[in-house]
Structure formats: structure tokens, C-alpha cells
Amino acid sequence: MAITVARLKDLLAFEDVLLTPTESEAEVRDGYILERLRFRLADGSDMRGFLTRPSEGFVSRRPAILYAHAHGARWDIGASELVDGRPALLDAPGPVLAREGYVTLSVDMPTFGERAGTGEDEAVKAALWRGRTLFGQMLSEQAAALSWLAERPDVDPARLGMTGLSMGATLAYFLAAIDSRVKAVAHLCCYADLATLVESGAHNLHGHYLTVPGLLKETSTGEIAGLAAPRPQLISIGWDDPLTPPEAVEKAFAETEAAYLKAGTLNALLFLPEAGVGHRETPAMRRAVLSFFKGYL
């Protein structure tokens, strides 16, 4: 029997989180507007965020994208990836998405950006000892960011998408699996069957943030991504990426494909693998993501 959304949330120790906005500063840039944001979490801690939007201002309700930042052992980057980019990206995605007409938000995940004072290992241990998971905390906060984004007067809550690369990709397809408000999800360079990775030892290339006790006893990457069906999903990987070896990708995709076939929406599942490509975004991936959101948001 396939895992349910409710059971997956239990395994993740997913919680309802509220973000309270405390600061907002807008800056006009070349062809778009950048908003620097701050939020307060329930425990009193702060979260930094960046938002990019078209320079035309609040002229209508626009499609919006939640952008989850990557890992790459660059704890200093975090949400600033949206406006400053990172080595694995072609360039900063925020300005590009704003010029395409999207309102896009990214927030610092625990242990990244301005929250890097706490290390990943210690955050994982503390969460597990308390019966929680760091990954579940991340997803809970991404869901809260999606709620805040959906409530903006310039955003159409019926047209919300999500994207990200590497850790951001994992956050994207997991959140799409458990939150139906994500109407279209496009993820890059982090889709592979976890059990197959464990068998080969490649799982150790992934961060500790993804530690979820008992996950593989009950489900798999392909099944989790399949929970997004019938909503549109774009999966992009490089065949030479050590984090997504071919045998692990093929196993996962067979399961996700089966879910979309069962839902009768196989045409809503797009798969873009590239030969000779490692753990990085390519021009073909960028074009595919922009085309995907243009078609579905």
C-alpha cells in the first residue's frame, strides 16, 4: 500500500509553523524589484528572506514561486542564492524569474545564511533527540513561507510553484508531495532512489539534513515524488552527477511514472536527463524550468 500524505508528515515530524513578518525593505534594481525581508518564528528567532518581483509593481495578481536554496556545504549562502547565485547555478534565478513575471520568495533554512550559527550536525542531533527531524523543520518552514507568499496582494494563490537545486530540489518535491497548494514543481539535481544510494554508498554524499528515521521502511523517493500527481512536475538531472547515479534515478522515476500513469496525467510528468553533466544547472535545464512554469502557472 502506498504511503499517505498524513503518514509521511508523521515520519517527517511536520509541524504547523507561523511566520510573522517584522521588516521589509524594497529596492529597485535593473528590471525588477528586490525586497529584503525578516520574519519572526514562534521560538522568537529571526528568519531572513529575499523576494524578487516584476518592476511594474502591484498591477495584478501574479503567479508566484517558492525557491528553496541549495546546500553545497556553503552554509554562508542560504536564501541570498536567489539574488546572488551560487557556483552550481548559471546565474542568480531571482532577477530572471522576476523579469518573466513571477513573484519569487526564498528564506534561510536552519543552519544556513544568517542561521548558520548552529551547525548541521548539532541541529540534526537535537531534532532527533526531541523526536523531530531537521528536514521536517525545513519543510514546515517552507510551508509557512508558502502561506505568507500566497497571502500577498500581488500573488494569485491558485498559481503557486516551487523549484530548487540540490537540497532545494529535495525540499521542492517533498513539499509538493505533502502540500497541494504547490500547483507545479520543477527540481534540479537531487532526485534518486535512496535505498539504491545506500546500497552503493552514494548516500553519504548527501547532507545529514535528510536523516528521517524509518523513511525507507515505508516509502521511497519515487513514491514520494509521485504524491504530487496529478500536478505537473519537471525532474532534471545530470547522468554524471554522483548524487544521482543512473541506477538510482531510473528506479525512482519508474515509481513516479507509475503514480502519474495511475492518475491519468502522464503528460504532466517531464523528465530531462543530460549526458556528461554533473551536479549543476545547465542552459537546457534553465530553459526547461522557464518553459514549464510558463505552461503550468
Secondary structure, 3 states (H helix, E strand, C coil): CCCCHHHHHHHHCCCCCCCEEEEEEEEEECCEEEEEEEEECCCCCEEEEEEEEECCCCCCCEEEEEEECCCCCCCCCHHHHHHHCCCCCCCCHHHHHHHCCCEEEEECCCCCHHHCCCCHHHHHHHHHHCCCCHHHHHHHHHHHHHHHHHCCCCEEEEEEEEEEECHHHHHHHHHHHHCCCCCEEEEECCCCCHHHHHHHCHHHHCCHHHCCCCHHHHCCHHHHHHCCCCCCEEEEEECCCCCCCHHHHHHHHHHHHHHHHHHCCHHHEEEEEECCCCCCCCHHHHHHHHHHHHHHC
